[in-house]
């Protein structure tokens, strides 16, 4: 859906009025209105503060701090709800069922997974009833301490994207495709709008080297690739193996300059 500049300004004013006269940050604004950053960035304004100013408000310098606290708080509650550190698909599903839940990129902007875990621990230590969440996050933050002490030449593991598997029905048979993207759901949605054949996401694996991870799976199933296509004829055991992986972190070594 295309939103006009006038409509977006109207929504900024409306939501600000409901928030005690304070304009929302772009993340919460999207959750309450359905207007994404891509609907206005580079089209009407170059930054959110410009949109807020045009709506007649002074950009709130404390708004980012509020959003930081809100995002970490929501992450703590979500971990407590599901009993483990959430993967990408779980973030997406939660966002669809809870309108006020931050978008996935809001969490990514708070640092690496280990850094986010440390922030959640700090938050939970100030509130009772989060001992289970602290325990989950401590197991993640512990690996952060180990990596901080890694010898020179080792690059820290950081999620840069995802390698994913989709299925598609071709000529009354099911075929599979393995690709990579920083946003699998968005990528598949874009592909489906341009193709008469619908791709369905089966599973995604977070990784610090999306291209390398894709090459790994392509090579592993090279004997099952359909001639002159990007599709594979996979067995159920192949699919189950792919779905067992939550992450693929490659240890990247480089030679320091002399």
C-alpha positions as CSV (number, residue, x, y, z in Angstrom):
1,X,0.0,0.0,0.0
2,X,1.3,3.5,-0.9
3,X,0.9,6.2,1.8
4,X,0.8,9.8,0.9
5,X,2.9,12.4,2.7
6,X,-0.2,14.0,4.1
7,X,-1.5,10.7,5.5
8,X,1.8,10.0,7.2
9,X,1.9,13.5,8.8
10,X,-1.7,13.0,9.9
11,X,-0.8,9.6,11.6
12,X,2.2,11.2,13.3
13,X,-0.1,13.8,14.8
14,X,-2.7,11.2,15.8
15,X,-0.3,8.8,17.5
16,X,1.5,11.7,19.2
17,X,-1.8,12.8,20.6
18,X,-2.5,9.4,21.9
19,X,1.0,9.3,23.5
20,X,0.6,12.4,25.6
21,X,1.7,14.8,22.9
22,X,5.0,13.1,22.2
23,X,5.7,11.7,18.7
24,X,6.6,8.0,18.5
25,X,9.9,6.6,17.3
26,X,9.8,5.1,13.8
27,X,9.7,1.6,15.2
28,X,6.6,2.1,17.4
29,X,5.0,4.3,14.8
30,X,5.2,1.4,12.3
31,X,3.7,-1.0,14.8
32,X,0.8,1.2,15.5
33,X,0.1,2.4,12.0
34,X,1.5,-0.1,9.6
35,X,3.6,2.6,7.9
36,X,7.1,1.2,7.4
37,X,10.3,3.1,7.1
38,X,10.4,2.1,3.4
39,X,7.1,4.0,2.9
40,X,8.7,7.4,3.6
41,X,12.5,7.1,3.7
42,X,14.0,8.7,0.6
43,X,10.5,9.5,-0.7
44,X,9.4,12.3,1.5
45,X,12.1,12.6,4.2
46,X,15.8,11.6,4.6
47,X,15.3,10.9,8.4
48,X,12.5,10.4,10.8
49,X,13.3,13.6,12.7
50,X,12.5,15.6,9.6
51,X,9.0,13.9,9.4
52,X,8.4,14.7,13.0
53,X,9.4,18.3,12.6
54,X,7.1,18.8,9.5
55,X,4.3,17.4,11.6
56,X,4.8,20.3,14.0
57,X,6.7,18.5,16.7
58,X,10.2,19.0,18.1
59,X,12.1,15.7,17.7
60,X,12.3,14.1,21.1
61,X,15.9,13.6,22.1
62,X,14.8,11.1,24.8
63,X,12.7,9.0,22.5
64,X,15.6,6.8,21.4
65,X,16.4,6.0,25.0
66,X,12.8,5.1,25.6
67,X,12.8,2.8,22.6
68,X,16.1,1.1,23.7
69,X,14.5,0.3,27.1
70,X,11.3,-0.8,25.4
71,X,13.0,-3.1,23.0
72,X,15.2,-4.8,25.6
73,X,12.2,-5.2,27.9
74,X,10.1,-6.8,25.2
75,X,13.0,-9.2,24.4
76,X,13.2,-10.2,28.1
77,X,9.4,-11.0,28.2
78,X,9.6,-12.9,24.9
79,X,12.5,-15.1,26.2
80,X,10.6,-15.8,29.3
81,X,7.5,-16.7,27.3
82,X,9.2,-19.2,25.0
83,X,11.9,-20.5,27.3
84,X,14.9,-19.9,25.0
85,X,16.7,-17.4,22.9
86,X,14.4,-16.7,19.9
87,X,15.5,-17.3,16.3
88,X,14.6,-15.1,13.4
89,X,11.3,-16.9,12.5
90,X,10.1,-16.6,16.1
91,X,10.7,-12.8,16.1
92,X,8.7,-12.6,12.9
93,X,5.8,-14.7,14.2
94,X,5.6,-12.7,17.4
95,X,5.5,-9.5,15.4
96,X,2.5,-10.8,13.5
97,X,0.6,-11.8,16.5
98,X,1.4,-8.8,18.8
99,X,1.0,-5.4,17.1
100,X,3.2,-3.6,19.7
101,X,6.1,-6.0,19.4
102,X,9.2,-4.4,17.9
103,X,10.3,-5.3,14.4
104,X,13.3,-7.6,14.1
105,X,15.7,-4.9,12.9
106,X,15.0,-3.0,16.2
107,X,16.6,-5.9,18.1
108,X,19.5,-6.1,15.6
109,X,20.3,-2.5,16.2
110,X,20.9,-3.1,19.9
111,X,24.2,-5.0,19.0
112,X,25.2,-8.6,18.4
113,X,23.3,-11.4,20.0
114,X,25.8,-11.6,22.8
115,X,25.6,-7.9,23.4
116,X,21.8,-8.0,23.5
117,X,22.0,-10.9,26.0
118,X,24.1,-8.7,28.3
119,X,21.6,-5.9,28.0
120,X,18.7,-8.3,28.9
121,X,20.7,-9.5,31.9
122,X,21.2,-6.0,33.1
123,X,17.5,-5.2,32.7
124,X,16.4,-8.4,34.4
125,X,18.6,-7.9,37.4
126,X,16.6,-4.8,38.2
127,X,13.3,-6.7,38.2
128,X,12.1,-9.8,40.0
129,X,10.8,-13.0,38.3
130,X,13.4,-13.2,35.6
131,X,15.9,-15.7,37.0
132,X,15.2,-18.1,34.2
133,X,15.8,-15.4,31.5
134,X,19.1,-14.4,33.2
135,X,20.2,-18.1,33.1
136,X,19.4,-18.3,29.3
137,X,21.2,-15.1,28.5
138,X,24.2,-15.9,30.7
139,X,24.9,-19.0,28.5
140,X,25.0,-16.7,25.4
141,X,27.0,-13.8,27.0
142,X,29.5,-16.4,28.2
143,X,30.5,-17.1,24.7
144,X,30.9,-13.3,24.2
145,X,33.5,-13.2,26.9
146,X,35.4,-16.1,25.3
147,X,35.3,-14.5,21.9
148,X,36.6,-11.2,23.3
149,X,39.7,-13.1,24.4
150,X,40.2,-14.8,21.0
151,X,43.7,-14.5,19.6
152,X,44.4,-11.9,16.9
153,X,43.4,-13.2,13.4
154,X,40.0,-14.5,14.5
155,X,37.0,-12.5,13.5
156,X,34.0,-12.4,15.9
157,X,31.0,-14.4,15.0
158,X,28.2,-12.1,14.0
159,X,24.9,-12.9,12.2
160,X,25.0,-11.2,8.8
161,X,22.2,-13.0,7.1
162,X,20.4,-16.3,6.6
163,X,20.6,-19.3,4.3
164,X,17.1,-20.6,3.7
165,X,15.2,-23.4,2.0
166,X,11.9,-23.0,0.1
167,X,9.6,-25.4,-1.6
168,X,7.6,-24.9,-4.8
169,X,5.2,-27.0,-6.8
170,X,6.4,-27.5,-10.4
171,X,4.5,-29.8,-12.8
172,X,2.7,-31.6,-10.0
173,X,5.9,-32.3,-8.2
174,X,7.6,-30.5,-5.2
175,X,11.0,-29.0,-5.8
176,X,13.3,-27.2,-3.4
177,X,15.5,-24.1,-3.6
178,X,18.3,-23.0,-1.3
179,X,19.3,-19.3,-1.2
180,X,20.6,-16.6,1.1
181,X,19.3,-13.2,2.2
182,X,19.5,-10.7,5.0
183,X,15.7,-10.9,5.2
184,X,14.3,-14.3,3.9
185,X,10.6,-13.4,4.4
186,X,11.0,-10.1,2.5
187,X,13.1,-11.8,-0.2
188,X,10.5,-14.5,-0.8
189,X,7.7,-12.0,-0.8
190,X,9.5,-10.0,-3.5
191,X,10.1,-13.2,-5.6
192,X,6.5,-14.3,-5.3
193,X,5.2,-10.9,-6.6
194,X,7.3,-11.4,-9.8
195,X,6.7,-15.1,-10.4
196,X,3.5,-17.1,-11.2
197,X,4.9,-19.9,-9.0
198,X,4.7,-19.4,-5.2
199,X,7.7,-20.2,-3.0
200,X,7.0,-21.3,0.6
201,X,9.7,-20.9,3.3
202,X,10.6,-24.1,5.1
203,X,13.4,-23.0,7.3
204,X,16.1,-20.4,7.7
205,X,19.6,-20.7,9.3
206,X,21.3,-17.6,10.7
207,X,24.9,-17.3,9.6
208,X,27.9,-15.0,9.6
209,X,28.7,-15.8,5.9
210,X,25.4,-16.2,3.9
211,X,27.1,-16.8,0.6
212,X,29.5,-19.4,1.9
213,X,26.6,-21.2,3.7
214,X,24.6,-21.3,0.5
215,X,27.6,-22.8,-1.4
216,X,28.0,-25.4,1.3
217,X,24.4,-26.7,0.9
218,X,24.5,-26.4,-2.9
219,X,27.6,-28.5,-3.0
220,X,26.2,-31.0,-0.6
221,X,23.2,-31.6,-2.8
222,X,24.8,-31.1,-6.1
223,X,23.9,-34.6,-7.3
224,X,20.2,-33.7,-6.7
225,X,20.1,-30.5,-8.6
226,X,17.7,-30.3,-11.6
227,X,19.6,-29.7,-14.9
228,X,19.9,-26.1,-15.9
229,X,17.7,-24.8,-13.0
230,X,18.2,-23.6,-9.4
231,X,15.9,-26.3,-8.0
232,X,16.8,-29.5,-6.2
233,X,15.0,-32.9,-5.8
234,X,15.5,-33.4,-2.1
235,X,14.5,-36.3,0.1
236,X,12.7,-35.9,3.4
237,X,15.9,-36.8,5.2
238,X,17.7,-33.9,3.4
239,X,15.0,-31.5,4.5
240,X,15.1,-32.7,8.1
241,X,18.9,-32.3,8.2
242,X,18.6,-28.7,7.0
243,X,15.9,-28.0,9.6
244,X,18.1,-29.2,12.4
245,X,20.5,-26.3,11.9
246,X,19.8,-23.1,13.9
247,X,23.0,-21.4,12.9
248,X,26.1,-21.8,10.8
249,X,29.0,-19.8,12.1
250,X,32.2,-19.9,10.1
251,X,35.5,-19.1,11.8
252,X,37.1,-16.6,9.5
253,X,40.9,-16.3,9.7
254,X,42.9,-13.5,8.2
255,X,46.6,-12.7,8.3
256,X,47.4,-9.5,10.2
257,X,49.6,-7.0,8.4
258,X,53.2,-6.9,9.2
